[in-house]
Amino acid sequence: MIVNKEYRGIAASIISLHPFLKQSLKPIRASNKQLSQKRKGSRQREKARKHLLRQYDKVANQRCDWFWQLAHQLTDSFDRLCFETLHLKGMKHLWGRKVCDLALGDFLQIVEWVATKKGKQVVYIDPWYPNSRTCSNCSYVLESLDLSTREWQCPCCRCYHRRDWNAANNIKAVGTPTVGLGKVRQTLSAIAARTSTPPLESYRLNPWEWVKIYD
């Protein structure tokens, strides 16, 4: 689902990813239970096994179909797409099955293929670029920012940020003018320019929400 909103005067959209596996857990568990109750080597067990495989195939096909639709929608709307390079293995330790259900790696592969066919560009931001800790208004960089903190206020310009919206804006600002220059990393001097940490307020969002900001 795509929800259109406005972020600091900029038109924006929130793309909520569909947890297809989570939505199909009930029939999958029922099929697993039926399979475990069948005698090994029997025709009924083979029938139950094929039924379980069809349940998993349905989830994979639903996810793949939605990925292709979203990839075409993004590439039709934009000539250049900027993405953050995520450490998926680390995310799996935090959110487990939720990250596997999103299949972000598969989606990025589809986006790259569609973008190549349409002559569009896909840009990946250096994973060490502090997009969440950088103020998109004045470029102030926080010394640290806990993952549980979903909103924060810049101590320099007093601008109030939602974490994901601010990060998306920074990714766009960094990725757009640096196409063809390789990885992008903010200099250490800029990171250490200011070291004071503002009071933080916590606001938790779903970790499976994507944010894209456009002009």
Secondary structure, 3 states (H helix, E strand, C coil): CEEEEEECCEEEEEEECCCHHHHCHHHHHHHHHHHHCCCCCCHHHHHHHHHHHHHHHHHHHHHHHHHHHHHHHHHHHCCEEEEECCCHHHHHHHHCHHHHHHCHHHHHHHHHHHHHHHCCEEEEECCCCCCCCECCCCCCECCCCCCCCCEEECCCCCCEEEHHHHHHHHHHHHHHHHCCCCCCCCCHHHHCCCCCCCCEECCCCCCCEEEEECC
